[in-house]
Each structure stands twice: as C-alpha cells, then as structure tokens.
Amino acid sequence: MSKIIMLAMALVAPSAAWEDTCQKFSQIYDNGKDLCETMFGDAFVYETNEDNAYTMWWFEAGNPNDKISVKLNNTVPSTCELEYFHKAGPPTAEADSFTECHPWKESACCYEATVTTPVALNKAYGEGYEWDRCGKISQACERFFVQEACLYECDVNAGLYRKCTDAQAADETNEACYENTWEMYKMPIKASYCDAWYDACFDDYFCGGSDGNFFSCAEYYSNQKDKKDDDELPEWGIILIAILAGCLFVGCVFLGYTVYQERKGEPVFMPLHADQLRKETNGVQMTGA
C-alpha cells in the first residue's frame, strides 16, 4: 500500500533533480586565485602586487580604485562604460538612502534602485544567475558576492576593463563581441581579497558545473530547465494522473478491507446457499400466485 502511495506522489510531484551541479567551494576551487580567475570567466586577475590591484570594498573616504587606475597609467573614465543597469552618462552622487553599496555613494555608476538590498542584487539578472541557487549561503560568504556586485554595478573604473569596444560590439561578424557591452576582462584584484573570499565561502555550496564558471553554470541551468519544462506533463495530465492515483488508492483500500473481512469469517459478499436460494425462489413464486 505504502509503495503504491509513494509511486502516485512521485508521479504528481515536480522534481528538481536536474539541479545537479552544486558542490562546496573547496571542491570547486583550489584557492583564492582559482576562485577569482574562474568564477566570472576572465573578468578578474589575482594580483599579488597589491599596490597595482583594485579592491571590491573599502571604508576610507574617496575611491581608492581611482588611484590604482592612475598608477597603472589609465585615465579614470568620465562616463560609465558598462551596460544594462548602469548610468548612461557620468557617475553621480546618490542620496543618503544609498546604503547597500555605500562606498560608492559620492560617485556611482549604479542607481539606488538597482542596489537596494542583497536580494535585489542577487535577483537582478534573472533566474539562473543567483549566487544562492544551491541553497542559502552563509552571511560571511554572501557579503563577498554583494561587494563584487557593487564593484561591477557602481565603480566607474570597471569600465576600463570592458572586454569589447563599441566598434567590436557593433560588428555582427564578431561572434565574441557582438552586442557584448557588459563583459569585463582581466581587472587586477588584490590577492588578499580573493583569498579572504575563498576562506569565507570554503564550506558553502555553489554551482560547480564543469568548470565553476558563473556564466556557464547559468547557461547549464537554463538548458536543463528548458529540458525539464519540455518533459513535464501538461496540467490536465497531472490532474488525470492524480485522479487515477486516487482511484487506485481507494481500490486498494477496499481490496484490503475485503481480504481482512474474509479472514475474520465475516465476508463482505455472502454466498447464496442452495436451500436459501430455493426459499427465496419459492417466496417469489407464492407472492406471485
């Protein structure tokens, strides 16, 4: 009986078994260098010479990343160069309510509405791009994802490391760059920051995929979800299975009750003996006469 019920429930209940890429950070990445140089593709470089490296968070006044750009012989951009949620013109100051990415409050390429909370940052790019797809992660680990998101959304210096130029992004024959005005390429990040990120997330779970790359994980997620949606029964099919399962359950219960009554000597269906049958037949005949 219990096996039948479990089978019926399995037929009706949706399954997320296709989400099979989750592993611990310590299983996906070897160290902080591997994490920073793998998770977001070629966006970042693990830089041991920290005098020539950017940071994803700070507490002092002013943006220390501006000084790093100058030191690396770059001019701090006057406009925000990354696409999607970024400002189209120059970075501007935000209101005092701009708290989640507060280091950039005085000069931000992001709007407050984009970075209001960790949840807003996590959900900004849609299903499959969440950092907690493998379950809730520790607060210590999540802070590093928030900081990376703030750097990407808010820091004008991130535009120096855009992978593709406007000309390349407009070239339909350039498969790697066409319409790619969002991807970063090899921004040097302090090694100590990458190491701290790895330590904070060591036992947390993340999308492993084949290589631990956030974007290939999202693509895998999308493909598997589409496959799952294609394989799913339509709503009427699920209802039909549920009805059949219910009927099967009722039938099995009745069968079990019938067998139980038979063993007790009190069968549900009593046989008609020959003499009883004759009496009933005679009674019918006499009544008819």
ABEGO torsion letter per residue (X at the ends): XAAAAAAAAAAABBBAAABAABBBAAAABABAAAAAAAAAEAABBBBABAAABBBABBABBEBAAAAAAAAAGBBBBABBABBEABBABBBBBBBAABAAAAAAAABBABBAAAAABAAAAAAAAEBGABAAAAEBBBAAAAAAAAAAAAAAAABAAAAAABABBAAAAABAABAAABGBAABBBGBBBBAAAAAAAAAAAAABBBBAEAAGBAAAAAAAAAAAAAAAAAABBBAAAAAAAAAAAAAAAAAAAAAAAAAAAAAAGBBABBBBBAAAAAAAAAAAAAAAX
